[in-house]
Amino acid sequence: MKYGDENIPFGKCVKVLGWNRSRFDIALLWDALDCELWTIIVPISDLNNTKSITVTNKKSHMKQQFIDTENLFEPMTLKDCMKDYGDKSEHKDIFPYEIINSKNWNE
């Protein structure tokens, strides 16, 4: 992604919301994104109780913030969380492995 003036930094941050990701999913993200293409910005909390991890792509400077909503908000069920904070539809969206895969990983 480029601007006409390359001195202007890319400031968008894509937020990826998940539920109960603090253990398994976040650990996978941590290992996969801690590489030469990505920079991990200081996570909120620690690996045992991670609420959020923000990563920046070193090429495009795009930021992605992976948020575990179960740990970020007060204790509640997934259904209650969707009712309070969601788009009012009860459906699961796209899983990360459907977006980032072995074919587009190095882009």
C-alpha positions in Angstrom: 0.0 0.0 0.0 1.5 3.3 -1.0 0.5 6.9 -0.7 1.5 9.7 -3.1 3.7 10.9 -0.3 5.6 7.9 1.2 6.5 9.9 4.3 2.9 9.5 5.5 2.7 6.3 7.5 0.0 3.8 7.0 -2.2 4.2 10.1 -5.0 1.7 9.8 -5.4 -1.1 12.3 -7.5 -4.1 11.4 -9.2 -5.5 14.5 -9.7 -9.3 14.6 -12.1 -10.3 17.4 -12.1 -13.8 18.8 -13.7 -15.6 21.8 -11.6 -17.7 24.2 -8.4 -17.3 22.3 -6.1 -16.6 25.2 -4.5 -20.0 25.3 -4.4 -22.0 22.1 -5.1 -19.5 19.3 -2.9 -16.6 20.7 0.0 -19.0 21.3 -0.2 -20.0 17.6 -0.4 -16.4 16.5 2.5 -15.5 18.7 4.7 -18.2 17.2 3.6 -17.6 13.6 3.8 -13.8 13.6 7.1 -13.6 15.5 9.2 -13.7 12.3 11.0 -11.4 9.8 7.7 -10.2 8.1 5.9 -9.1 11.3 6.7 -7.1 14.4 4.8 -7.9 17.5 3.9 -4.8 19.5 3.7 -5.3 23.3 0.7 -7.5 24.1 -1.9 -6.6 26.7 -1.4 -9.0 29.6 0.8 -12.1 29.2 0.8 -15.4 27.3 -1.3 -17.2 29.9 -4.0 -14.5 29.9 -3.6 -12.5 26.7 -6.3 -10.0 25.9 -4.8 -8.5 22.8 -1.8 -8.8 20.5 -1.0 -6.2 17.9 1.3 -7.0 15.0 2.7 -4.8 12.2 3.7 -6.0 8.7 7.2 -4.8 8.0 6.5 -4.4 4.3 3.1 -2.7 4.2 3.1 -1.3 7.8 -0.4 -2.5 8.2 -1.4 -3.3 11.8 -3.6 -6.2 12.9 -4.9 -6.4 16.4 -6.0 -9.8 17.6 -8.4 -9.3 20.6 -9.8 -12.0 22.9 -13.1 -10.5 23.8 -13.8 -13.1 26.5 -10.8 -11.8 28.5 -11.2 -8.2 27.6 -14.7 -7.6 28.8 -16.4 -8.6 32.1 -17.2 -12.3 32.4 -20.2 -13.2 30.2 -21.2 -15.8 27.7 -20.5 -15.5 24.0 -24.2 -15.1 23.3 -24.4 -12.1 25.8 -21.3 -10.6 24.3 -22.8 -10.7 20.8 -26.0 -9.2 22.1 -24.2 -6.3 23.8 -21.3 -5.6 21.4 -22.1 -7.4 18.1 -24.0 -6.7 15.0 -27.1 -8.4 16.5 -26.8 -11.4 14.2 -25.9 -14.8 15.7 -23.5 -16.3 13.3 -19.8 -17.2 13.2 -17.7 -15.2 10.7 -14.6 -16.2 8.8 -12.0 -18.2 10.7 -8.3 -16.9 10.5 -7.2 -20.0 8.7 -9.7 -19.2 5.9 -8.0 -15.8 5.3 -4.3 -16.5 6.0 -3.1 -19.7 4.5 0.1 -21.3 3.1 -0.5 -19.8 -0.4 -0.7 -16.1 0.7 1.3 -16.3 3.9 4.4 -14.6 2.5 2.6 -11.7 0.8 
